[in-house]
Amino acid sequence: MNNVHGHKILEILSEKTLTRDEVRKELTEEFGENVQFHTCHSEGLSFDEIFEFFISKAKITVIDGKYSINAGNKCK
């Protein structure tokens, strides 16, 4: 099982605006179906868990059903 830092999602969304399913598809193609994510403080997160975490922390925003990075809230 691949364990990927959540910043990978932020990197993808800093390059292009995508739907949630499009982000999931890109990650699945690159890392496989059983990918898990971690942050600096959490381990073993599913795609849905980390995506919701980023939304709750305003790291990503949604406009017309497509997500992009919130540059003002990007990790340093």
C-alpha positions as CSV (number, residue, x, y, z in Angstrom):
1,M,0.0,0.0,0.0
2,N,1.3,3.4,-0.9
3,N,1.4,6.1,1.7
4,V,1.5,9.6,0.1
5,H,1.8,13.0,1.8
6,G,-1.3,15.0,1.4
7,H,0.6,17.8,-0.2
8,K,0.4,15.7,-3.4
9,I,-3.3,16.7,-3.6
10,L,-2.4,20.3,-3.1
11,E,0.3,20.1,-5.8
12,I,-2.2,18.7,-8.3
13,L,-4.8,21.4,-7.5
14,S,-2.2,24.1,-7.8
15,E,-1.6,23.1,-11.4
16,K,-5.2,22.7,-12.5
17,T,-8.8,22.9,-11.4
18,L,-10.5,19.5,-11.1
19,T,-13.6,17.8,-9.8
20,R,-13.2,15.6,-6.7
21,D,-13.5,12.5,-8.9
22,E,-10.9,13.8,-11.3
23,V,-8.4,14.3,-8.4
24,R,-9.2,10.8,-7.1
25,K,-8.7,9.3,-10.6
26,E,-5.3,11.0,-11.0
27,L,-4.1,9.7,-7.6
28,T,-5.4,6.2,-8.2
29,E,-3.7,6.0,-11.6
30,E,-0.4,7.2,-10.0
31,F,-0.5,5.3,-6.7
32,G,-3.1,2.6,-7.0
33,E,-6.5,1.8,-5.4
34,N,-5.2,1.3,-1.9
35,V,-3.4,4.6,-1.5
36,Q,-3.4,6.2,2.0
37,F,-2.4,9.7,2.9
38,H,-0.6,11.4,5.7
39,T,-0.1,14.9,6.9
40,C,2.5,16.3,9.3
41,H,0.2,15.3,12.1
42,S,-2.0,12.4,10.9
43,E,-1.4,9.0,9.3
44,G,-3.5,6.5,7.4
45,L,-6.1,8.8,5.9
46,S,-8.3,7.8,3.0
47,F,-8.7,10.1,0.0
48,D,-12.1,11.2,1.3
49,E,-10.7,11.9,4.8
50,I,-7.8,14.0,3.6
51,F,-9.9,15.8,1.0
52,E,-12.5,16.8,3.7
53,F,-9.6,17.8,6.0
54,F,-8.3,20.2,3.3
55,I,-11.7,21.6,2.8
56,S,-12.3,22.1,6.5
57,K,-8.9,23.9,6.8
58,A,-9.7,26.0,3.7
59,K,-6.6,24.7,1.9
60,I,-8.8,24.0,-1.1
61,T,-11.9,25.7,-2.4
62,V,-14.7,24.8,-4.8
63,I,-16.2,26.9,-7.6
64,D,-18.8,25.4,-9.9
65,G,-18.0,21.9,-8.7
66,K,-14.3,22.1,-9.4
67,Y,-11.6,22.4,-6.7
68,S,-8.4,24.4,-6.7
69,I,-5.8,25.3,-4.1
70,N,-6.5,28.3,-1.8
71,A,-3.2,30.0,-2.3
72,G,-3.7,32.3,0.7
73,N,-3.9,29.2,2.9
74,K,-1.1,27.1,1.4
75,C,1.3,25.3,3.7
76,K,4.7,26.8,3.9
